[in-house]
């Protein structure tokens, strides 16, 4: 079945460092891809999305490009801030498949130090 | 006020007890979901409902049941709680269809459940 694999954490960076969190997927259809973020003590919220190959999603300085050839959707940010400390989840939804429910990766915890 | 409200925020119960977690939303969304989050396992779908009369099992429905009392209310029950149901539970909502809102879930703040 469909699945999402993301890099294990925790990831610890200094403020203003470059961030990459790797995400790869397996899907039989043509999925839409998402990054969700969970700040401490809160529920998840959508960070960005891409619905077809070569699309780039972006929000709050974060970017991710839908790469069909490598089945990847890596999250990047050029200069992280302490406020970016959170858990990041990659997810997919194959609306060509069954019900289009989201399948989440296991999450990557990011800690940014001042 | 929060758009997706979960009650209680924290609950400690004993093995064998029946417990209900409640979720209500003011977003007017048709679709509602229950997930559980365990460290290192991410989020796993327990049940989902696309409207009041449509309820479906998710990946890990065993030991759980749900009730969609109204469009705005979706409750999760553990009929006889066991310790491995200790987890953080999230309710979420979304719009239906394949428009711009597809895949955008709105989550509550979660219920931390501990089964002793």
Interface residues (C-beta under 8 A of the other chain):
Chain A: X32 X34 X36 X41 X42 X43 X44 X45 X46 X49 X51 X89 X91 X93 X95 X99 X100 X101 X102 X104 X105 X106 X107
Chain B: X4 X33 X40 X41 X42 X43 X44 X45 X48 X50 X56 X58 X90 X92 X98 X102 X103 X104 X105 X106 X107 X108 X109 X110
